[in-house]
Amino acid sequence: MEKIFFNVGKNLCDECALALRRFIGNIKGVDSIDVNEGNIVITFNDAEINGEELSRITKNSIERLGYKLIE
């Protein structure tokens, strides 16, 4: 299992956190997604999904919800 981390610098609202968990969590290969205090941690199986692809999908999803990533 691999992990990728994202920081948005502030808490996601409850609806946005739930939407992100539902969308990203349903991608084949994603084991878990933890959204807590502006930090997002995704655990995934790199044999089932490429980390770069998952990162791109997650970044796009976060931005569509109206949040900006802190690099």
CHARMM internal coordinates of N, CA and C (Angstrom, degrees):
IC EDIT
DIST 1 N 1 CA 1.4457
DIST 1 CA 1 C 1.5241
ANGL 1 N 1 CA 1 C 109.66
DIST 1 C 2 N 1.3036
ANGL 1 CA 1 C 2 N 113.96
DIHE 1 N 1 CA 1 C 2 N 141.86
DIST 2 N 2 CA 1.4562
ANGL 1 C 2 N 2 CA 122.37
DIHE 1 CA 1 C 2 N 2 CA 177.61
DIST 2 CA 2 C 1.5215
ANGL 2 N 2 CA 2 C 108.81
DIHE 1 C 2 N 2 CA 2 C -115.41
DIST 2 C 3 N 1.3293
ANGL 2 CA 2 C 3 N 116.26
DIHE 2 N 2 CA 2 C 3 N 162.06
DIST 3 N 3 CA 1.4702
ANGL 2 C 3 N 3 CA 121.38
DIHE 2 CA 2 C 3 N 3 CA 176.42
DIST 3 CA 3 C 1.5155
ANGL 3 N 3 CA 3 C 108.88
DIHE 2 C 3 N 3 CA 3 C -131.61
DIST 3 C 4 N 1.3447
ANGL 3 CA 3 C 4 N 114.76
DIHE 3 N 3 CA 3 C 4 N 143.27
DIST 4 N 4 CA 1.4537
ANGL 3 C 4 N 4 CA 120.45
DIHE 3 CA 3 C 4 N 4 CA 169.84
DIST 4 CA 4 C 1.5279
ANGL 4 N 4 CA 4 C 107.83
DIHE 3 C 4 N 4 CA 4 C -126.21
DIST 4 C 5 N 1.3210
ANGL 4 CA 4 C 5 N 115.55
DIHE 4 N 4 CA 4 C 5 N 148.05
DIST 5 N 5 CA 1.4548
ANGL 4 C 5 N 5 CA 121.88
DIHE 4 CA 4 C 5 N 5 CA -174.00
DIST 5 CA 5 C 1.5252
ANGL 5 N 5 CA 5 C 110.23
DIHE 4 C 5 N 5 CA 5 C -122.52
DIST 5 C 6 N 1.3355
ANGL 5 CA 5 C 6 N 115.23
DIHE 5 N 5 CA 5 C 6 N 142.64
DIST 6 N 6 CA 1.4567
ANGL 5 C 6 N 6 CA 122.38
DIHE 5 CA 5 C 6 N 6 CA 176.38
DIST 6 CA 6 C 1.5136
ANGL 6 N 6 CA 6 C 107.70
DIHE 5 C 6 N 6 CA 6 C -134.34
DIST 6 C 7 N 1.3375
ANGL 6 CA 6 C 7 N 116.21
DIHE 6 N 6 CA 6 C 7 N 147.14
DIST 7 N 7 CA 1.4557
ANGL 6 C 7 N 7 CA 121.63
DIHE 6 CA 6 C 7 N 7 CA 177.95
DIST 7 CA 7 C 1.5222
ANGL 7 N 7 CA 7 C 108.29
DIHE 6 C 7 N 7 CA 7 C -129.32
DIST 7 C 8 N 1.3283
ANGL 7 CA 7 C 8 N 116.09
DIHE 7 N 7 CA 7 C 8 N 123.85
DIST 8 N 8 CA 1.4633
ANGL 7 C 8 N 8 CA 120.20
DIHE 7 CA 7 C 8 N 8 CA 176.95
DIST 8 CA 8 C 1.5243
ANGL 8 N 8 CA 8 C 111.17
DIHE 7 C 8 N 8 CA 8 C -105.65
DIST 8 C 9 N 1.3297
ANGL 8 CA 8 C 9 N 117.54
DIHE 8 N 8 CA 8 C 9 N -3.92
DIST 9 N 9 CA 1.4513
ANGL 8 C 9 N 9 CA 121.43
DIHE 8 CA 8 C 9 N 9 CA 173.33
DIST 9 CA 9 C 1.5155
ANGL 9 N 9 CA 9 C 115.71
DIHE 8 C 9 N 9 CA 9 C 79.82
DIST 9 C 10 N 1.3163
ANGL 9 CA 9 C 10 N 117.04
DIHE 9 N 9 CA 9 C 10 N -9.43
DIST 10 N 10 CA 1.4660
ANGL 9 C 10 N 10 CA 119.63
DIHE 9 CA 9 C 10 N 10 CA 177.03
DIST 10 CA 10 C 1.5216
ANGL 10 N 10 CA 10 C 108.04
DIHE 9 C 10 N 10 CA 10 C -152.34
DIST 10 C 11 N 1.3199
ANGL 10 CA 10 C 11 N 115.16
DIHE 10 N 10 CA 10 C 11 N 162.08
DIST 11 N 11 CA 1.4607
ANGL 10 C 11 N 11 CA 119.71
DIHE 10 CA 10 C 11 N 11 CA -179.37
DIST 11 CA 11 C 1.5220
ANGL 11 N 11 CA 11 C 110.84
DIHE 10 C 11 N 11 CA 11 C -65.89
DIST 11 C 12 N 1.3150
ANGL 11 CA 11 C 12 N 115.71
DIHE 11 N 11 CA 11 C 12 N 139.42
DIST 12 N 12 CA 1.4587
ANGL 11 C 12 N 12 CA 120.39
DIHE 11 CA 11 C 12 N 12 CA 171.66
DIST 12 CA 12 C 1.5249
ANGL 12 N 12 CA 12 C 107.41
DIHE 11 C 12 N 12 CA 12 C -79.27
DIST 12 C 13 N 1.3242
ANGL 12 CA 12 C 13 N 117.02
DIHE 12 N 12 CA 12 C 13 N 144.40
DIST 13 N 13 CA 1.4634
ANGL 12 C 13 N 13 CA 119.14
DIHE 12 CA 12 C 13 N 13 CA 176.04
DIST 13 CA 13 C 1.5289
ANGL 13 N 13 CA 13 C 107.67
DIHE 12 C 13 N 13 CA 13 C -63.41
DIST 13 C 14 N 1.3207
ANGL 13 CA 13 C 14 N 116.73
DIHE 13 N 13 CA 13 C 14 N 160.19
DIST 14 N 14 CA 1.4625
ANGL 13 C 14 N 14 CA 121.16
DIHE 13 CA 13 C 14 N 14 CA -176.18
DIST 14 CA 14 C 1.5224
ANGL 14 N 14 CA 14 C 112.60
DIHE 13 C 14 N 14 CA 14 C -58.16
DIST 14 C 15 N 1.3400
ANGL 14 CA 14 C 15 N 116.63
DIHE 14 N 14 CA 14 C 15 N -42.20
DIST 15 N 15 CA 1.4698
ANGL 14 C 15 N 15 CA 119.89
DIHE 14 CA 14 C 15 N 15 CA -179.06
DIST 15 CA 15 C 1.5252
ANGL 15 N 15 CA 15 C 111.48
DIHE 14 C 15 N 15 CA 15 C -66.15
DIST 15 C 16 N 1.3267
ANGL 15 CA 15 C 16 N 116.92
DIHE 15 N 15 CA 15 C 16 N -39.62
DIST 16 N 16 CA 1.4647
ANGL 15 C 16 N 16 CA 120.84
DIHE 15 CA 15 C 16 N 16 CA 179.55
DIST 16 CA 16 C 1.5220
ANGL 16 N 16 CA 16 C 111.05
DIHE 15 C 16 N 16 CA 16 C -67.95
DIST 16 C 17 N 1.3288
ANGL 16 CA 16 C 17 N 116.53
DIHE 16 N 16 CA 16 C 17 N -42.03
DIST 17 N 17 CA 1.4631
ANGL 16 C 17 N 17 CA 120.14
DIHE 16 CA 16 C 17 N 17 CA 178.21
DIST 17 CA 17 C 1.5221
ANGL 17 N 17 CA 17 C 110.24
DIHE 16 C 17 N 17 CA 17 C -62.19
DIST 17 C 18 N 1.3353
ANGL 17 CA 17 C 18 N 117.10
DIHE 17 N 17 CA 17 C 18 N -41.87
DIST 18 N 18 CA 1.4605
ANGL 17 C 18 N 18 CA 121.13
DIHE 17 CA 17 C 18 N 18 CA 178.80
DIST 18 CA 18 C 1.5242
ANGL 18 N 18 CA 18 C 111.06
DIHE 17 C 18 N 18 CA 18 C -65.28
DIST 18 C 19 N 1.3228
ANGL 18 CA 18 C 19 N 116.83
DIHE 18 N 18 CA 18 C 19 N -42.97
DIST 19 N 19 CA 1.4680
ANGL 18 C 19 N 19 CA 120.93
DIHE 18 CA 18 C 19 N 19 CA 178.90
DIST 19 CA 19 C 1.5268
ANGL 19 N 19 CA 19 C 110.56
DIHE 18 C 19 N 19 CA 19 C -61.57
DIST 19 C 20 N 1.3158
ANGL 19 CA 19 C 20 N 116.86
DIHE 19 N 19 CA 19 C 20 N -42.92
DIST 20 N 20 CA 1.4594
ANGL 19 C 20 N 20 CA 120.74
DIHE 19 CA 19 C 20 N 20 CA 179.50
DIST 20 CA 20 C 1.5272
ANGL 20 N 20 CA 20 C 110.53
DIHE 19 C 20 N 20 CA 20 C -65.23
DIST 20 C 21 N 1.3345
ANGL 20 CA 20 C 21 N 116.95
DIHE 20 N 20 CA 20 C 21 N -43.42
DIST 21 N 21 CA 1.4763
ANGL 20 C 21 N 21 CA 120.22
DIHE 20 CA 20 C 21 N 21 CA 177.79
DIST 21 CA 21 C 1.5254
ANGL 21 N 21 CA 21 C 111.34
DIHE 20 C 21 N 21 CA 21 C -60.73
DIST 21 C 22 N 1.3130
ANGL 21 CA 21 C 22 N 116.31
DIHE 21 N 21 CA 21 C 22 N -42.65
DIST 22 N 22 CA 1.4686
ANGL 21 C 22 N 22 CA 119.55
DIHE 21 CA 21 C 22 N 22 CA -178.74
DIST 22 CA 22 C 1.5197
ANGL 22 N 22 CA 22 C 111.88
DIHE 21 C 22 N 22 CA 22 C -67.27
DIST 22 C 23 N 1.3328
ANGL 22 CA 22 C 23 N 116.99
DIHE 22 N 22 CA 22 C 23 N -44.97
DIST 23 N 23 CA 1.4600
ANGL 22 C 23 N 23 CA 119.88
DIHE 22 CA 22 C 23 N 23 CA -176.51
DIST 23 CA 23 C 1.5278
ANGL 23 N 23 CA 23 C 111.51
DIHE 22 C 23 N 23 CA 23 C -71.08
DIST 23 C 24 N 1.3265
ANGL 23 CA 23 C 24 N 116.72
DIHE 23 N 23 CA 23 C 24 N -55.57
DIST 24 N 24 CA 1.4609
ANGL 23 C 24 N 24 CA 120.69
DIHE 23 CA 23 C 24 N 24 CA -177.02
DIST 24 CA 24 C 1.5296
ANGL 24 N 24 CA 24 C 110.30
DIHE 23 C 24 N 24 CA 24 C -69.05
DIST 24 C 25 N 1.3122
ANGL 24 CA 24 C 25 N 116.78
DIHE 24 N 24 CA 24 C 25 N -38.84
DIST 25 N 25 CA 1.4600
ANGL 24 C 25 N 25 CA 121.03
DIHE 24 CA 24 C 25 N 25 CA -178.63
DIST 25 CA 25 C 1.5155
ANGL 25 N 25 CA 25 C 114.02
DIHE 24 C 25 N 25 CA 25 C -64.17
DIST 25 C 26 N 1.3269
ANGL 25 CA 25 C 26 N 117.29
DIHE 25 N 25 CA 25 C 26 N -21.15
DIST 26 N 26 CA 1.4645
ANGL 25 C 26 N 26 CA 120.55
DIHE 25 CA 25 C 26 N 26 CA 179.80
DIST 26 CA 26 C 1.5210
ANGL 26 N 26 CA 26 C 113.68
DIHE 25 C 26 N 26 CA 26 C -92.14
DIST 26 C 27 N 1.3212
ANGL 26 CA 26 C 27 N 117.77
DIHE 26 N 26 CA 26 C 27 N 0.62
DIST 27 N 27 CA 1.4547
ANGL 26 C 27 N 27 CA 120.83
DIHE 26 CA 26 C 27 N 27 CA 177.59
DIST 27 CA 27 C 1.5297
ANGL 27 N 27 CA 27 C 108.57
DIHE 26 C 27 N 27 CA 27 C -75.69
DIST 27 C 28 N 1.3239
ANGL 27 CA 27 C 28 N 115.98
DIHE 27 N 27 CA 27 C 28 N 133.88
DIST 28 N 28 CA 1.4673
ANGL 27 C 28 N 28 CA 120.61
DIHE 27 CA 27 C 28 N 28 CA -179.42
DIST 28 CA 28 C 1.5268
ANGL 28 N 28 CA 28 C 109.73
DIHE 27 C 28 N 28 CA 28 C -60.21
DIST 28 C 29 N 1.3107
ANGL 28 CA 28 C 29 N 115.69
DIHE 28 N 28 CA 28 C 29 N 127.80
DIST 29 N 29 CA 1.4572
ANGL 28 C 29 N 29 CA 121.82
DIHE 28 CA 28 C 29 N 29 CA -179.63
DIST 29 CA 29 C 1.5128
ANGL 29 N 29 CA 29 C 113.81
DIHE 28 C 29 N 29 CA 29 C 103.30
DIST 29 C 30 N 1.3357
ANGL 29 CA 29 C 30 N 117.44
DIHE 29 N 29 CA 29 C 30 N -17.00
DIST 30 N 30 CA 1.4633
ANGL 29 C 30 N 30 CA 120.55
DIHE 29 CA 29 C 30 N 30 CA 178.27
DIST 30 CA 30 C 1.5248
ANGL 30 N 30 CA 30 C 108.60
DIHE 29 C 30 N 30 CA 30 C -82.41
DIST 30 C 31 N 1.3209
ANGL 30 CA 30 C 31 N 115.51
DIHE 30 N 30 CA 30 C 31 N 122.90
DIST 31 N 31 CA 1.4617
ANGL 30 C 31 N 31 CA 121.15
DIHE 30 CA 30 C 31 N 31 CA -178.93
DIST 31 CA 31 C 1.5230
ANGL 31 N 31 CA 31 C 111.39
DIHE 30 C 31 N 31 CA 31 C -88.35
DIST 31 C 32 N 1.3479
ANGL 31 CA 31 C 32 N 116.69
DIHE 31 N 31 CA 31 C 32 N -43.47
DIST 32 N 32 CA 1.4638
ANGL 31 C 32 N 32 CA 119.49
DIHE 31 CA 31 C 32 N 32 CA 179.56
DIST 32 CA 32 C 1.5168
ANGL 32 N 32 CA 32 C 109.98
DIHE 31 C 32 N 32 CA 32 C -157.94
DIST 32 C 33 N 1.3183
ANGL 32 CA 32 C 33 N 114.70
DIHE 32 N 32 CA 32 C 33 N 157.76
DIST 33 N 33 CA 1.4626
ANGL 32 C 33 N 33 CA 121.51
DIHE 32 CA 32 C 33 N 33 CA 174.38
DIST 33 CA 33 C 1.5206
ANGL 33 N 33 CA 33 C 107.23
DIHE 32 C 33 N 33 CA 33 C -137.67
DIST 33 C 34 N 1.3200
ANGL 33 CA 33 C 34 N 115.21
DIHE 33 N 33 CA 33 C 34 N 126.06
DIST 34 N 34 CA 1.4587
ANGL 33 C 34 N 34 CA 121.52
DIHE 33 CA 33 C 34 N 34 CA -179.03
DIST 34 CA 34 C 1.5249
ANGL 34 N 34 CA 34 C 108.34
DIHE 33 C 34 N 34 CA 34 C -115.99
DIST 34 C 35 N 1.3191
ANGL 34 CA 34 C 35 N 116.14
DIHE 34 N 34 CA 34 C 35 N 122.24
DIST 35 N 35 CA 1.4633
ANGL 34 C 35 N 35 CA 122.42
DIHE 34 CA 34 C 35 N 35 CA 178.90
DIST 35 CA 35 C 1.5203
ANGL 35 N 35 CA 35 C 106.65
DIHE 34 C 35 N 35 CA 35 C -115.75
DIST 35 C 36 N 1.3551
ANGL 35 CA 35 C 36 N 116.00
DIHE 35 N 35 CA 35 C 36 N 114.02
DIST 36 N 36 CA 1.4527
ANGL 35 C 36 N 36 CA 119.26
DIHE 35 CA 35 C 36 N 36 CA -175.13
DIST 36 CA 36 C 1.5261
ANGL 36 N 36 CA 36 C 110.41
DIHE 35 C 36 N 36 CA 36 C -152.54
DIST 36 C 37 N 1.3149
ANGL 36 CA 36 C 37 N 116.60
DIHE 36 N 36 CA 36 C 37 N 123.24
DIST 37 N 37 CA 1.4622
ANGL 36 C 37 N 37 CA 123.69
DIHE 36 CA 36 C 37 N 37 CA 174.43
DIST 37 CA 37 C 1.5276
ANGL 37 N 37 CA 37 C 113.14
DIHE 36 C 37 N 37 CA 37 C 50.12
DIST 37 C 38 N 1.3257
ANGL 37 CA 37 C 38 N 117.02
DIHE 37 N 37 CA 37 C 38 N 45.36
DIST 38 N 38 CA 1.4553
ANGL 37 C 38 N 38 CA 121.23
DIHE 37 CA 37 C 38 N 38 CA 175.94
DIST 38 CA 38 C 1.5118
ANGL 38 N 38 CA 38 C 114.62
DIHE 37 C 38 N 38 CA 38 C 82.87
DIST 38 C 39 N 1.3152
ANGL 38 CA 38 C 39 N 116.78
DIHE 38 N 38 CA 38 C 39 N 0.14
DIST 39 N 39 CA 1.4575
ANGL 38 C 39 N 39 CA 121.77
DIHE 38 CA 38 C 39 N 39 CA 178.07
DIST 39 CA 39 C 1.5171
ANGL 39 N 39 CA 39 C 109.98
DIHE 38 C 39 N 39 CA 39 C -111.29
DIST 39 C 40 N 1.3129
ANGL 39 CA 39 C 40 N 114.99
DIHE 39 N 39 CA 39 C 40 N 140.15
DIST 40 N 40 CA 1.4611
ANGL 39 C 40 N 40 CA 121.07
DIHE 39 CA 39 C 40 N 40 CA 179.35
DIST 40 CA 40 C 1.5216
ANGL 40 N 40 CA 40 C 107.33
DIHE 39 C 40 N 40 CA 40 C -125.75
DIST 40 C 41 N 1.3302
ANGL 40 CA 40 C 41 N 115.78
DIHE 40 N 40 CA 40 C 41 N 126.54
DIST 41 N 41 CA 1.4577
ANGL 40 C 41 N 41 CA 121.61
DIHE 40 CA 40 C 41 N 41 CA 179.00
DIST 41 CA 41 C 1.5212
ANGL 41 N 41 CA 41 C 107.36
DIHE 40 C 41 N 41 CA 41 C -123.45
DIST 41 C 42 N 1.3235
ANGL 41 CA 41 C 42 N 115.47
DIHE 41 N 41 CA 41 C 42 N 125.16
DIST 42 N 42 CA 1.4635
ANGL 41 C 42 N 42 CA 120.57
DIHE 41 CA 41 C 42 N 42 CA 179.62
DIST 42 CA 42 C 1.5189
ANGL 42 N 42 CA 42 C 108.16
DIHE 41 C 42 N 42 CA 42 C -117.07
DIST 42 C 43 N 1.3278
ANGL 42 CA 42 C 43 N 115.37
DIHE 42 N 42 CA 42 C 43 N 125.40
DIST 43 N 43 CA 1.4597
ANGL 42 C 43 N 43 CA 122.24
DIHE 42 CA 42 C 43 N 43 CA 174.98
DIST 43 CA 43 C 1.5169
ANGL 43 N 43 CA 43 C 107.16
DIHE 42 C 43 N 43 CA 43 C -102.34
DIST 43 C 44 N 1.3371
ANGL 43 CA 43 C 44 N 116.13
DIHE 43 N 43 CA 43 C 44 N 129.74
DIST 44 N 44 CA 1.4570
ANGL 43 C 44 N 44 CA 119.55
DIHE 43 CA 43 C 44 N 44 CA -175.40
DIST 44 CA 44 C 1.5208
ANGL 44 N 44 CA 44 C 111.52
DIHE 43 C 44 N 44 CA 44 C -146.55
DIST 44 C 45 N 1.3176
ANGL 44 CA 44 C 45 N 115.09
DIHE 44 N 44 CA 44 C 45 N 162.15
DIST 45 N 45 CA 1.4525
ANGL 44 C 45 N 45 CA 122.98
DIHE 44 CA 44 C 45 N 45 CA 177.75
DIST 45 CA 45 C 1.5246
ANGL 45 N 45 CA 45 C 107.53
DIHE 44 C 45 N 45 CA 45 C -95.15
DIST 45 C 46 N 1.3199
ANGL 45 CA 45 C 46 N 116.85
DIHE 45 N 45 CA 45 C 46 N 110.60
DIST 46 N 46 CA 1.4625
ANGL 45 C 46 N 46 CA 120.03
DIHE 45 CA 45 C 46 N 46 CA -176.38
DIST 46 CA 46 C 1.5265
ANGL 46 N 46 CA 46 C 113.21
DIHE 45 C 46 N 46 CA 46 C -70.30
DIST 46 C 47 N 1.3307
ANGL 46 CA 46 C 47 N 117.92
DIHE 46 N 46 CA 46 C 47 N -8.82
DIST 47 N 47 CA 1.4610
ANGL 46 C 47 N 47 CA 120.54
DIHE 46 CA 46 C 47 N 47 CA 174.18
DIST 47 CA 47 C 1.5301
ANGL 47 N 47 CA 47 C 110.89
DIHE 46 C 47 N 47 CA 47 C -78.96
DIST 47 C 48 N 1.3400
ANGL 47 CA 47 C 48 N 116.53
DIHE 47 N 47 CA 47 C 48 N -19.45
DIST 48 N 48 CA 1.4637
ANGL 47 C 48 N 48 CA 121.13
DIHE 47 CA 47 C 48 N 48 CA -177.95
DIST 48 CA 48 C 1.5212
ANGL 48 N 48 CA 48 C 113.53
DIHE 47 C 48 N 48 CA 48 C -104.57
DIST 48 C 49 N 1.3311
ANGL 48 CA 48 C 49 N 117.19
DIHE 48 N 48 CA 48 C 49 N -28.45
DIST 49 N 49 CA 1.4655
ANGL 48 C 49 N 49 CA 120.33
DIHE 48 CA 48 C 49 N 49 CA 178.50
DIST 49 CA 49 C 1.5252
ANGL 49 N 49 CA 49 C 109.03
DIHE 48 C 49 N 49 CA 49 C -144.68
DIST 49 C 50 N 1.2960
ANGL 49 CA 49 C 50 N 114.85
DIHE 49 N 49 CA 49 C 50 N 138.43
DIST 50 N 50 CA 1.4562
ANGL 49 C 50 N 50 CA 122.41
DIHE 49 CA 49 C 50 N 50 CA 179.04
DIST 50 CA 50 C 1.5285
ANGL 50 N 50 CA 50 C 109.11
DIHE 49 C 50 N 50 CA 50 C -72.35
DIST 50 C 51 N 1.3272
ANGL 50 CA 50 C 51 N 116.72
DIHE 50 N 50 CA 50 C 51 N 133.22
DIST 51 N 51 CA 1.4626
ANGL 50 C 51 N 51 CA 121.45
DIHE 50 CA 50 C 51 N 51 CA -179.14
DIST 51 CA 51 C 1.5151
ANGL 51 N 51 CA 51 C 113.66
DIHE 50 C 51 N 51 CA 51 C -60.68
DIST 51 C 52 N 1.3315
ANGL 51 CA 51 C 52 N 116.64
DIHE 51 N 51 CA 51 C 52 N -36.17
DIST 52 N 52 CA 1.4677
ANGL 51 C 52 N 52 CA 119.85
DIHE 51 CA 51 C 52 N 52 CA 179.33
DIST 52 CA 52 C 1.5239
ANGL 52 N 52 CA 52 C 111.02
DIHE 51 C 52 N 52 CA 52 C -67.62
DIST 52 C 53 N 1.3147
ANGL 52 CA 52 C 53 N 116.58
DIHE 52 N 52 CA 52 C 53 N -40.39
DIST 53 N 53 CA 1.4687
ANGL 52 C 53 N 53 CA 121.08
DIHE 52 CA 52 C 53 N 53 CA 178.36
DIST 53 CA 53 C 1.5283
ANGL 53 N 53 CA 53 C 110.36
DIHE 52 C 53 N 53 CA 53 C -65.53
DIST 53 C 54 N 1.3237
ANGL 53 CA 53 C 54 N 116.57
DIHE 53 N 53 CA 53 C 54 N -44.75
DIST 54 N 54 CA 1.4627
ANGL 53 C 54 N 54 CA 121.05
DIHE 53 CA 53 C 54 N 54 CA 178.58
DIST 54 CA 54 C 1.5262
ANGL 54 N 54 CA 54 C 110.49
DIHE 53 C 54 N 54 CA 54 C -62.67
DIST 54 C 55 N 1.3105
ANGL 54 CA 54 C 55 N 117.05
DIHE 54 N 54 CA 54 C 55 N -40.07
DIST 55 N 55 CA 1.4590
ANGL 54 C 55 N 55 CA 121.21
DIHE 54 CA 54 C 55 N 55 CA 178.25
DIST 55 CA 55 C 1.5258
ANGL 55 N 55 CA 55 C 111.07
DIHE 54 C 55 N 55 CA 55 C -63.04
DIST 55 C 56 N 1.3297
ANGL 55 CA 55 C 56 N 117.04
DIHE 55 N 55 CA 55 C 56 N -43.71
DIST 56 N 56 CA 1.4668
ANGL 55 C 56 N 56 CA 121.37
DIHE 55 CA 55 C 56 N 56 CA 178.97
DIST 56 CA 56 C 1.5259
ANGL 56 N 56 CA 56 C 110.54
DIHE 55 C 56 N 56 CA 56 C -62.21
DIST 56 C 57 N 1.3187
ANGL 56 CA 56 C 57 N 117.12
DIHE 56 N 56 CA 56 C 57 N -46.14
DIST 57 N 57 CA 1.4681
ANGL 56 C 57 N 57 CA 121.60
DIHE 56 CA 56 C 57 N 57 CA 180.00
DIST 57 CA 57 C 1.5322
ANGL 57 N 57 CA 57 C 110.07
DIHE 56 C 57 N 57 CA 57 C -61.40
DIST 57 C 58 N 1.3235
ANGL 57 CA 57 C 58 N 116.58
DIHE 57 N 57 CA 57 C 58 N -44.04
DIST 58 N 58 CA 1.4630
ANGL 57 C 58 N 58 CA 121.04
DIHE 57 CA 57 C 58 N 58 CA -178.20
DIST 58 CA 58 C 1.5219
ANGL 58 N 58 CA 58 C 110.89
DIHE 57 C 58 N 58 CA 58 C -65.73
DIST 58 C 59 N 1.3345
ANGL 58 CA 58 C 59 N 117.73
DIHE 58 N 58 CA 58 C 59 N -45.10
DIST 59 N 59 CA 1.4687
ANGL 58 C 59 N 59 CA 120.85
DIHE 58 CA 58 C 59 N 59 CA 179.01
DIST 59 CA 59 C 1.5222
ANGL 59 N 59 CA 59 C 110.72
DIHE 58 C 59 N 59 CA 59 C -59.57
DIST 59 C 60 N 1.3212
ANGL 59 CA 59 C 60 N 116.77
DIHE 59 N 59 CA 59 C 60 N -45.12
DIST 60 N 60 CA 1.4720
ANGL 59 C 60 N 60 CA 120.17
DIHE 59 CA 59 C 60 N 60 CA 178.54
DIST 60 CA 60 C 1.5256
ANGL 60 N 60 CA 60 C 111.14
DIHE 59 C 60 N 60 CA 60 C -61.45
DIST 60 C 61 N 1.3216
ANGL 60 CA 60 C 61 N 116.60
DIHE 60 N 60 CA 60 C 61 N -41.85
DIST 61 N 61 CA 1.4673
ANGL 60 C 61 N 61 CA 120.95
DIHE 60 CA 60 C 61 N 61 CA -179.27
DIST 61 CA 61 C 1.5264
ANGL 61 N 61 CA 61 C 111.06
DIHE 60 C 61 N 61 CA 61 C -64.39
DIST 61 C 62 N 1.3205
ANGL 61 CA 61 C 62 N 116.47
DIHE 61 N 61 CA 61 C 62 N -43.04
DIST 62 N 62 CA 1.4618
ANGL 61 C 62 N 62 CA 120.96
DIHE 61 CA 61 C 62 N 62 CA 179.62
DIST 62 CA 62 C 1.5286
ANGL 62 N 62 CA 62 C 110.27
DIHE 61 C 62 N 62 CA 62 C -62.30
DIST 62 C 63 N 1.3252
ANGL 62 CA 62 C 63 N 116.34
DIHE 62 N 62 CA 62 C 63 N -44.43
DIST 63 N 63 CA 1.4630
ANGL 62 C 63 N 63 CA 119.95
DIHE 62 CA 62 C 63 N 63 CA -179.60
DIST 63 CA 63 C 1.5211
ANGL 63 N 63 CA 63 C 111.94
DIHE 62 C 63 N 63 CA 63 C -67.51
DIST 63 C 64 N 1.3188
ANGL 63 CA 63 C 64 N 118.03
DIHE 63 N 63 CA 63 C 64 N -35.33
DIST 64 N 64 CA 1.4717
ANGL 63 C 64 N 64 CA 120.53
DIHE 63 CA 63 C 64 N 64 CA 177.01
DIST 64 CA 64 C 1.5208
ANGL 64 N 64 CA 64 C 112.00
DIHE 63 C 64 N 64 CA 64 C -66.10
DIST 64 C 65 N 1.3359
ANGL 64 CA 64 C 65 N 115.94
DIHE 64 N 64 CA 64 C 65 N -27.01
DIST 65 N 65 CA 1.4619
ANGL 64 C 65 N 65 CA 119.80
DIHE 64 CA 64 C 65 N 65 CA 177.09
DIST 65 CA 65 C 1.5303
ANGL 65 N 65 CA 65 C 111.65
DIHE 64 C 65 N 65 CA 65 C -79.59
DIST 65 C 66 N 1.3386
ANGL 65 CA 65 C 66 N 117.03
DIHE 65 N 65 CA 65 C 66 N -4.75
DIST 66 N 66 CA 1.4611
ANGL 65 C 66 N 66 CA 121.18
DIHE 65 CA 65 C 66 N 66 CA 175.95
DIST 66 CA 66 C 1.5152
ANGL 66 N 66 CA 66 C 115.21
DIHE 65 C 66 N 66 CA 66 C 96.94
DIST 66 C 67 N 1.3225
ANGL 66 CA 66 C 67 N 117.89
DIHE 66 N 66 CA 66 C 67 N 13.79
DIST 67 N 67 CA 1.4481
ANGL 66 C 67 N 67 CA 122.01
DIHE 66 CA 66 C 67 N 67 CA -179.98
DIST 67 CA 67 C 1.5279
ANGL 67 N 67 CA 67 C 109.80
DIHE 66 C 67 N 67 CA 67 C -108.45
DIST 67 C 68 N 1.3166
ANGL 67 CA 67 C 68 N 115.33
DIHE 67 N 67 CA 67 C 68 N 155.19
DIST 68 N 68 CA 1.4640
ANGL 67 C 68 N 68 CA 120.70
DIHE 67 CA 67 C 68 N 68 CA 177.68
DIST 68 CA 68 C 1.5274
ANGL 68 N 68 CA 68 C 108.85
DIHE 67 C 68 N 68 CA 68 C -115.18
DIST 68 C 69 N 1.3084
ANGL 68 CA 68 C 69 N 115.11
DIHE 68 N 68 CA 68 C 69 N 138.61
DIST 69 N 69 CA 1.4570
ANGL 68 C 69 N 69 CA 120.63
DIHE 68 CA 68 C 69 N 69 CA 178.59
DIST 69 CA 69 C 1.5193
ANGL 69 N 69 CA 69 C 110.50
DIHE 68 C 69 N 69 CA 69 C -79.05
DIST 69 C 70 N 1.3171
ANGL 69 CA 69 C 70 N 116.02
DIHE 69 N 69 CA 69 C 70 N 144.26
DIST 70 N 70 CA 1.4541
ANGL 69 C 70 N 70 CA 122.32
DIHE 69 CA 69 C 70 N 70 CA 172.30
DIST 70 CA 70 C 1.5214
ANGL 70 N 70 CA 70 C 105.56
DIHE 69 C 70 N 70 CA 70 C -99.48
DIST 70 C 71 N 1.3074
ANGL 70 CA 70 C 71 N 115.98
DIHE 70 N 70 CA 70 C 71 N 120.11
DIST 71 N 71 CA 1.4796
ANGL 70 C 71 N 71 CA 120.51
DIHE 70 CA 70 C 71 N 71 CA -177.71
DIST 71 CA 71 C 1.4966
ANGL 71 N 71 CA 71 C 110.87
DIHE 70 C 71 N 71 CA 71 C -82.45
END
COOR INIT
IC SEED 1 N 1 CA 1 C
IC BUILD
